């Protein structure tokens, strides 16, 4: 059980509407436990939704690149919950193979393009030192424009924050989401 219990139905009409905004239309499962916990503070949840939804639906990075940064960041923070949600919901749609999704956890063993290996390195550097080295930055500049570079930094920071939140609250995996692969 999470340290802060998620809201359970029946929801007030306001909470039901807010949770519906967080979920894709016609989704087959209940609102995510994370969303139901966040709605213990509806004002905070509504502010967080704007950035989270904006990064997922209105970003400038290709979906595949976005998911590599998100999945590697979640893996490095040890946030199995968020990694599993993204692996199940966005991984295949973004064109990541099962082998590549597993490699976002292990850090090796997948057929990455040079640009994709660069994204993995950038996520690792941000996790390890809260900065990107000069060499990695110079290489990123060859592939991404300034708005995309800013988006990489914000994505990694946002999902690190989400990982800290989920890990501290001890939120267990969604029943339909995969766990980290075993080594």
C-alpha beads as a LAMMPS data file, in Angstrom:
LAMMPS data file: protein, C-alpha beads

183 atoms
182 bonds

1 atom types
1 bond types

-500.0 500.0 xlo xhi
-500.0 500.0 ylo yhi
-500.0 500.0 zlo zhi

Masses

1 110.0

Atoms # bond

1 1 1 0.000 0.000 0.000
2 1 1 1.366 3.442 -0.878
3 1 1 2.338 5.784 1.932
4 1 1 -0.525 8.042 0.801
5 1 1 -3.549 6.003 -0.215
6 1 1 -5.022 6.600 -3.662
7 1 1 -8.561 7.870 -3.921
8 1 1 -11.101 5.127 -4.503
9 1 1 -14.439 5.376 -6.295
10 1 1 -16.973 6.694 -6.056
11 1 1 -15.254 9.972 -6.877
12 1 1 -16.785 13.391 -6.523
13 1 1 -17.871 14.761 -9.913
14 1 1 -14.910 17.187 -9.871
15 1 1 -12.362 14.455 -9.143
16 1 1 -13.951 12.105 -11.697
17 1 1 -13.667 14.829 -14.351
18 1 1 -10.087 15.623 -13.374
19 1 1 -9.041 11.960 -13.483
20 1 1 -10.721 11.561 -16.862
21 1 1 -8.546 14.415 -18.207
22 1 1 -5.414 12.519 -17.105
23 1 1 -6.362 9.335 -18.940
24 1 1 -6.528 8.676 -22.683
25 1 1 -10.078 8.365 -24.048
26 1 1 -11.621 4.895 -24.053
27 1 1 -8.890 3.376 -21.875
28 1 1 -9.817 -0.051 -20.515
29 1 1 -8.414 0.322 -16.988
30 1 1 -9.025 2.541 -13.976
31 1 1 -7.130 5.806 -13.588
32 1 1 -3.512 5.179 -12.645
33 1 1 -2.750 4.800 -8.945
34 1 1 -0.269 7.692 -9.283
35 1 1 -3.022 9.991 -10.551
36 1 1 -5.390 8.912 -7.787
37 1 1 -2.717 9.619 -5.162
38 1 1 -1.909 13.016 -6.667
39 1 1 -5.581 13.955 -6.482
40 1 1 -5.303 13.994 -2.698
41 1 1 -4.066 17.480 -3.629
42 1 1 -6.180 18.422 -6.685
43 1 1 -4.534 21.824 -7.183
44 1 1 -1.050 20.308 -7.305
45 1 1 -2.293 17.524 -9.585
46 1 1 -3.815 19.996 -12.033
47 1 1 -0.561 21.969 -12.228
48 1 1 1.461 18.790 -12.740
49 1 1 -0.875 17.563 -15.472
50 1 1 -0.146 20.591 -17.640
51 1 1 3.583 19.898 -17.817
52 1 1 3.280 16.109 -17.986
53 1 1 0.668 16.153 -20.739
54 1 1 2.554 18.857 -22.596
55 1 1 5.740 16.808 -22.633
56 1 1 3.950 13.700 -23.892
57 1 1 1.550 15.180 -26.408
58 1 1 3.084 18.441 -27.581
59 1 1 6.830 17.946 -27.505
60 1 1 9.234 18.589 -30.339
61 1 1 11.227 15.395 -29.971
62 1 1 10.319 12.319 -31.986
63 1 1 8.278 9.921 -29.823
64 1 1 11.017 7.295 -29.961
65 1 1 13.666 9.719 -28.675
66 1 1 11.310 10.981 -25.974
67 1 1 10.626 7.452 -24.758
68 1 1 14.319 6.542 -24.671
69 1 1 14.980 9.504 -22.362
70 1 1 11.918 8.740 -20.207
71 1 1 12.504 4.992 -19.946
72 1 1 16.225 5.330 -19.196
73 1 1 15.569 8.044 -16.607
74 1 1 12.895 5.923 -14.914
75 1 1 15.208 2.913 -14.939
76 1 1 18.115 4.886 -13.476
77 1 1 15.915 6.238 -10.677
78 1 1 14.752 2.692 -9.945
79 1 1 11.164 3.668 -10.690
80 1 1 9.735 0.397 -11.942
81 1 1 6.163 1.747 -11.770
82 1 1 6.676 4.579 -14.270
83 1 1 9.017 2.549 -16.453
84 1 1 6.361 -0.180 -16.687
85 1 1 3.566 2.268 -17.498
86 1 1 5.658 3.792 -20.289
87 1 1 6.897 0.448 -21.587
88 1 1 3.302 -0.831 -21.818
89 1 1 1.656 2.337 -23.058
90 1 1 4.208 4.119 -25.235
91 1 1 7.147 1.795 -25.904
92 1 1 5.852 -0.216 -28.836
93 1 1 3.929 2.762 -30.239
94 1 1 7.208 4.708 -30.274
95 1 1 8.888 1.870 -32.154
96 1 1 10.973 0.438 -29.315
97 1 1 11.473 -3.316 -29.410
98 1 1 11.271 -5.487 -26.312
99 1 1 15.050 -5.823 -26.449
100 1 1 15.450 -2.034 -26.518
101 1 1 13.002 -1.530 -23.655
102 1 1 14.944 -4.075 -21.596
103 1 1 18.169 -2.268 -22.478
104 1 1 16.822 0.991 -21.066
105 1 1 17.039 -0.838 -17.724
106 1 1 20.291 -2.766 -18.216
107 1 1 22.081 -0.072 -20.193
108 1 1 23.422 -2.492 -22.779
109 1 1 22.627 -5.217 -25.233
110 1 1 20.311 -3.438 -27.647
111 1 1 20.859 -2.404 -31.248
112 1 1 20.828 1.369 -30.774
113 1 1 21.682 3.861 -33.472
114 1 1 24.519 6.256 -32.605
115 1 1 21.936 8.983 -31.863
116 1 1 19.986 6.662 -29.564
117 1 1 23.171 5.652 -27.704
118 1 1 23.816 9.366 -27.298
119 1 1 20.377 9.816 -25.691
120 1 1 21.085 6.950 -23.304
121 1 1 24.407 8.591 -22.391
122 1 1 22.745 11.955 -21.874
123 1 1 20.147 10.403 -19.544
124 1 1 22.932 8.630 -17.636
125 1 1 25.006 11.782 -17.266
126 1 1 22.015 13.780 -16.065
127 1 1 21.230 11.072 -13.535
128 1 1 24.821 10.754 -12.314
129 1 1 25.842 14.415 -12.174
130 1 1 22.817 16.611 -12.926
131 1 1 24.621 17.881 -16.027
132 1 1 25.645 16.864 -19.516
133 1 1 29.344 16.831 -20.333
134 1 1 30.788 19.062 -23.020
135 1 1 31.443 16.113 -25.346
136 1 1 27.935 14.729 -25.052
137 1 1 26.395 18.184 -25.460
138 1 1 28.467 18.836 -28.589
139 1 1 27.248 15.550 -30.052
140 1 1 23.613 16.296 -29.123
141 1 1 23.822 19.670 -30.893
142 1 1 24.565 17.809 -34.128
143 1 1 21.159 16.070 -33.915
144 1 1 18.813 18.439 -32.085
145 1 1 17.863 22.104 -32.239
146 1 1 17.738 24.317 -29.143
147 1 1 14.036 23.709 -28.337
148 1 1 14.635 19.950 -28.536
149 1 1 17.756 20.190 -26.359
150 1 1 15.748 22.037 -23.723
151 1 1 13.060 19.383 -23.969
152 1 1 15.612 16.602 -23.341
153 1 1 16.718 18.359 -20.155
154 1 1 13.162 18.957 -18.933
155 1 1 12.061 15.394 -19.751
156 1 1 14.916 13.899 -17.753
157 1 1 14.288 16.281 -14.853
158 1 1 10.524 15.742 -14.874
159 1 1 10.789 11.960 -14.883
160 1 1 13.455 12.049 -12.199
161 1 1 10.994 14.042 -10.071
162 1 1 8.191 11.592 -10.909
163 1 1 10.499 8.703 -9.988
164 1 1 11.327 10.294 -6.644
165 1 1 7.641 10.858 -5.957
166 1 1 6.599 7.305 -6.825
167 1 1 9.544 5.657 -5.057
168 1 1 9.051 7.700 -1.878
169 1 1 5.312 7.027 -1.836
170 1 1 6.037 3.319 -2.418
171 1 1 3.471 3.005 -5.188
172 1 1 3.319 -0.574 -6.487
173 1 1 3.197 -1.425 -10.177
174 1 1 -0.019 -1.231 -12.143
175 1 1 -1.286 -4.808 -12.651
176 1 1 -1.107 -4.518 -16.450
177 1 1 2.357 -2.914 -16.610
178 1 1 5.565 -4.949 -16.934
179 1 1 8.164 -5.116 -14.182
180 1 1 11.837 -4.433 -14.734
181 1 1 13.376 -7.303 -16.673
182 1 1 15.552 -9.648 -14.666
183 1 1 19.247 -9.506 -15.534

Bonds

1 1 1 2
2 1 2 3
3 1 3 4
4 1 4 5
5 1 5 6
6 1 6 7
7 1 7 8
8 1 8 9
9 1 9 10
10 1 10 11
11 1 11 12
12 1 12 13
13 1 13 14
14 1 14 15
15 1 15 16
16 1 16 17
17 1 17 18
18 1 18 19
19 1 19 20
20 1 20 21
21 1 21 22
22 1 22 23
23 1 23 24
24 1 24 25
25 1 25 26
26 1 26 27
27 1 27 28
28 1 28 29
29 1 29 30
30 1 30 31
31 1 31 32
32 1 32 33
33 1 33 34
34 1 34 35
35 1 35 36
36 1 36 37
37 1 37 38
38 1 38 39
39 1 39 40
40 1 40 41
41 1 41 42
42 1 42 43
43 1 43 44
44 1 44 45
45 1 45 46
46 1 46 47
47 1 47 48
48 1 48 49
49 1 49 50
50 1 50 51
51 1 51 52
52 1 52 53
53 1 53 54
54 1 54 55
55 1 55 56
56 1 56 57
57 1 57 58
58 1 58 59
59 1 59 60
60 1 60 61
61 1 61 62
62 1 62 63
63 1 63 64
64 1 64 65
65 1 65 66
66 1 66 67
67 1 67 68
68 1 68 69
69 1 69 70
70 1 70 71
71 1 71 72
72 1 72 73
73 1 73 74
74 1 74 75
75 1 75 76
76 1 76 77
77 1 77 78
78 1 78 79
79 1 79 80
80 1 80 81
81 1 81 82
82 1 82 83
83 1 83 84
84 1 84 85
85 1 85 86
86 1 86 87
87 1 87 88
88 1 88 89
89 1 89 90
90 1 90 91
91 1 91 92
92 1 92 93
93 1 93 94
94 1 94 95
95 1 95 96
96 1 96 97
97 1 97 98
98 1 98 99
99 1 99 100
100 1 100 101
101 1 101 102
102 1 102 103
103 1 103 104
104 1 104 105
105 1 105 106
106 1 106 107
107 1 107 108
108 1 108 109
109 1 109 110
110 1 110 111
111 1 111 112
112 1 112 113
113 1 113 114
114 1 114 115
115 1 115 116
116 1 116 117
117 1 117 118
118 1 118 119
119 1 119 120
120 1 120 121
121 1 121 122
122 1 122 123
123 1 123 124
124 1 124 125
125 1 125 126
126 1 126 127
127 1 127 128
128 1 128 129
129 1 129 130
130 1 130 131
131 1 131 132
132 1 132 133
133 1 133 134
134 1 134 135
135 1 135 136
136 1 136 137
137 1 137 138
138 1 138 139
139 1 139 140
140 1 140 141
141 1 141 142
142 1 142 143
143 1 143 144
144 1 144 145
145 1 145 146
146 1 146 147
147 1 147 148
148 1 148 149
149 1 149 150
150 1 150 151
151 1 151 152
152 1 152 153
153 1 153 154
154 1 154 155
155 1 155 156
156 1 156 157
157 1 157 158
158 1 158 159
159 1 159 160
160 1 160 161
161 1 161 162
162 1 162 163
163 1 163 164
164 1 164 165
165 1 165 166
166 1 166 167
167 1 167 168
168 1 168 169
169 1 169 170
170 1 170 171
171 1 171 172
172 1 172 173
173 1 173 174
174 1 174 175
175 1 175 176
176 1 176 177
177 1 177 178
178 1 178 179
179 1 179 180
180 1 180 181
181 1 181 182
182 1 182 183
